[in-house]
Amino acid sequence: MKIRVLLLLCFLPATLFAQQHFDIILKNGKIIDGTGNPWFYGDIGIVKNKIISIGNLSKNKADKTIDATGLIVSPGFIDVHTHIEGDEKKTPTADNFIYDGVTTVITGNCGSSNIDIKKYFKQLDSIKLSVNVGSLIGHNDVRQAVLGEANVTPDPAQLKQMEDIVEQAMRDGAMGFSTGLIYTPGIYSKTDEVVALAKSAAKYHGIYTSHMRNESDKIFDAINEAIDIGRQANLRVEISHFKVGLPNWNRSDEMIAMVEKARAEGLDVTVDQYPYTASSTTLNVLLPDWLLANGRDSVLRRLNNPATHQKVVDEMIKDMTRRGRSHFDYAVVAHCDGDPTINGKTIMQINILKGRESTIPNEIETILDITKIGSTSMVFHGMNEADVENILKFPLTMVASDSGIREFGSGVPHPRGYGSNARVLGYYVREKHLITLPDAIRKMTSLPAQKFKIEGRGILQPGMFADIVIFDANTVKDESTFEHPHAYSTGFKYVLVNGKVTVDNFKHIGTRNGAILHGPGYQEN
């Protein structure tokens, strides 16, 4: 009798499994589950927003069956470094992310975020995006709320105000605390201030992400500071868009060694990267820190003072000498609010168009002219390919875009916003064989999910949310270039977000089924 009961119990789950009806079955795909393991053939059964089973589902039925024969089936990609604030209402379908296989984005990076996270999430919930969204709380906006744009050190009461803002954001669901230490007003903060605010995030098991103070001539000091903040505040560290410019080209091995040393000491330090040799940020990063204090009106007033103007020029000349640059031919205007005719041109070219001789002082005057006419975003061709490849090979590097939701056709933005993941899969995996396909997918899925404590995503297994991409490994390609950036990646035949088909046969069908993702300290009220 006991033997019969045991046999019945063994066969009962299989009997029930065979009768399972699914909303969607993905059949015959090469499954790469996100762990870094090799692919295997299998089917995936989905009910509502969850993966229910993986295996041979040939005897099961579903409302919709997608044939993935010859295609890779993987978890949806998680982009931990984005800046979507302000783009959500304009393009809630987030086409540039979806067409690049991204199903989850983390915004609020580089110290820039909404400071009322609860209100922000309510807005997102009403808009409904095509991608899942989590957010960090940004240092610059926290500091600005208390101290404005001033170049000052907070007194104890002001620091307490800032700590309270961070802690409330963490309770409202922020995933951690971000800094952008090359931007105002964070540029004026001392390390002790950042440590204090990072400790506020650490109370709620948050992460510390940092756009460091320097990514070129003083990069090793900057890495040490980021690691030390994690050590003092006792929280995980993510170094954002890990890269290096002149004069430290070909020293990425030393940078990686610093991360490895920190990890050997027990510090959870990882990095992310966009796979290009150019960066993108504001024109203001070329200006002296002190010039930017107290906002735009103060900047313009200082520049109109001849003595101060000359001091700015002299400091910028010294900075160029220190970095080993002879011209601003590496600096390209992506979008100028005051004069869109210069979009896509280098500072050197714009200087020549103004009838000036090609000298560093003249090019600096051109930069100051542009500063006076409005906000300007730039693309800086400042890295070399050897360092990009070396950082990508590092096992603890995630793939990220450092992008917002692109407005198709607007300006001449960095192509990373359209093609970061496809570029890794097509160029670095398929063409260059720099890393393997399973490892590339791990960098885009389980690694970021684990580091940012994103529960239920990043791996294909029963019980996980059905964020899934199905693509052709032989054709996936980043179509966006620096010259012609407005082009969506190709090769992604299907994209599912929380169990809903969002890309169907290579076309975004308008589905907006993204969810709000809360951090580990979230306290619902």
JOGINOR-V290354 format. One line per field, one symbol per residue. psi: psi as a letter, one per 20 degrees, with the letter a starting at -180 (. if undefined). Layout:
# JOGINOR-V290354
psi: ???
This chain:
# JOGINOR-V290354
psi: ghgggggghhigghggghippqgppoqjropoiiiiqrqqqrqppppdjqphqpbokhirqqhpppokpjqpprqqqooinrmipiighgmiilhhggijjpipqoakrkjorpinhggghhghhhgoriqqprqrppgghgghhgibjqmrpqrhgghhgghhgghggghijqiapqqnjjqqjhhiqrhhgggghhhhhhhkkrqoqporhqkehkhhggggggghghghilrqpooqmorpaqkkqkjhghghhgghgghhijpnprrrqpmrjqrpaqhhiiqqghhiqjrghhghgghiogghghgggghhghggghikqirkiioppgpohhniiipiqrhgghgghijqqnqgghhghgghghhhirppqqponjrqhghghghhhphkpqpqhlraopopipamrpihihjgghggggghgggikgrrghhghghiehghgggjlopjriqoqpiqqmopqoroiiipqoiprhhmhnpqqqiohqppolipphpoljpojjpnkqrppqrijpop.
